[in-house]
Amino acid sequence: MQKQARQDIIKTILNSYAVETQGQLVDLLADAGVQVTQATVSRDIKEMQLVKVPIEHGRYSYGLPPAQQVSPSEKLRRTLSGVYASIDVLDNFVNLQLVPGSGPAVATLIAAQSDGRVFAMIPADASILIICRGKEAAEELADSLQDMVG
């Protein structure tokens, strides 16, 4: 996996979990299908300029520096560009194929869009079945997702 795609997944993880240690980040990346060493995570943390931010009970978790926080749609665009494989539409269904391990993270980013065209999603390891509110909504959603990856 390319470094940028891995770092996009790290950003997604940090937006979904309170990651307190590098070891925890290694484990969450493994859960997402990305096998890395603690040394690689340490280099990514330094390169991404991650900071420790306070959370509950005097504990701290990794977070993006304020200047690097991006909108949910930009997060989705960046993540999709690194994990997208293909997209297909049938009636009111959109089937989004992704690289293994990225389905749940991308589904979370799509859900964050609060897109009224989406009725429900069924994420799997390497795909997401998106159920839309109609055939036209499915086609529009597929086009917008396709536009994000170019």
N, C-alpha and C positions, 0 to 999 in steps of 0.2 A: 504494500500500500504506500502511496506517495505521502510525503511528510505533510503537505497541505491538507490532504483528505483526513489524515490522522488528527491533525490539529483542529480541524473542523469538528470531528467527532468529540474531541476533548472539550471544545466549547459547548457542544450540545450536552455532554455529560455534566459539565459544571452548571449549566442552566437547569438541570433536572435533579441533581443530587448535591448534598452538602459534603464535598470531598475534603476530608481533613488531612489525609496523608498521601504520599506518593504511592505507597503500596496499595491503598484503596483505589487510586486512580488506575494503577496497573490492572487490578482485578476487574474494575468496571469496563476498561477497554477490552479485556479478555471476554467478558460477557457480551460485548458488542462485536466479537469476532476479530479483534485486533490484538495480535500477540506482540508485546513489546517488553523490553527489560526496564527495570527501575532506572537505569542510567539513561535510556532513551527518554523516559518521562521527565527525568530531571533536566535534560537538555531542552525538551519542549517547554517546560515551565519557565526556564530562563529566557528562551527565545520569544515566547508569547508574553513575557513580562507579567505573568500571573502574580497576584498579590493575595496575602492572607487577609480575609475579612472576618470581623467578629460575627459569631452566631450565638445561639442561646447558651446559657450556663458558663460563660467565660471561655468558650471554645472558639476555634477559628477554622475556616474552610477556604479553599482556593477560590479565587474569583478573577474575572477579567478586570484589568485596569479601567477606570471610568472612560477614558478616551477610546477604548476598544469595544465598548458595548455597542451592539448594533441592533437594529429593529428586527422583530420576528421574521418579517418577509426576507430581509437580507440574510438572516441566519439560515432560513430555508434554502434560499438561492445558493449560498455558499456550500451548504452541506450537500444539496442535490448535485451540484457540479462535480463533486468528488465520488459520489456513490451511485449515480443514475446508470441504469442499463437500458431500459426500454419502457414504453407505456402503450397501453392498448385500451380501447373503449368498446363496450358491448352494452347496448341499451343504456341503462342508468348506472352501469358499473365501470369503474376505471381500475385497471390492474397496473400498478406501478412496480416494475422489476428493478431491484437494487443489488448492490454487492452484498454478499453474505454478512450478516451481523448488523446491518444498518436499518432494517425495517422499523423496529420500535422507536428508535431515535427520530427518524424522519416522520413517522406518524405523529409523534409528540409535537414536532415543529408545524406540521400541517394543522393539527388541532389548535395550536396557538394562534392560527390565522383567524379563527372564528368565522370561517367561510360559510355563508348561508347555503351554498350549493351542496355542501357535504351533509349527508344524513347520518352516516356512521362509517367507521373504518375497522377493518380487521387486519392488523399488522402481523406479519410472520417474519422469520429471520431475514429473508432476502426479497420480500415483496410486501405490498400493501394492497388489499382490496378495498377500494373506496366506493361506498354506495352513495350515489348522488340523488337529489330530489327529482330528477327527471333526466331524460336523454339529452336535452339541450344543455342542462347544467353539467352533465358528465363531459360532454364535448368541450364546453368552455373551460372546465377545470383542467382537462387533459392538455388543452392548448396553452393555458397559462403555466402549467408545470413544464411543458416542453419548452416554452419561451425562456424559462429560468435557466435551462441547461444549454440553450443555444441551438 
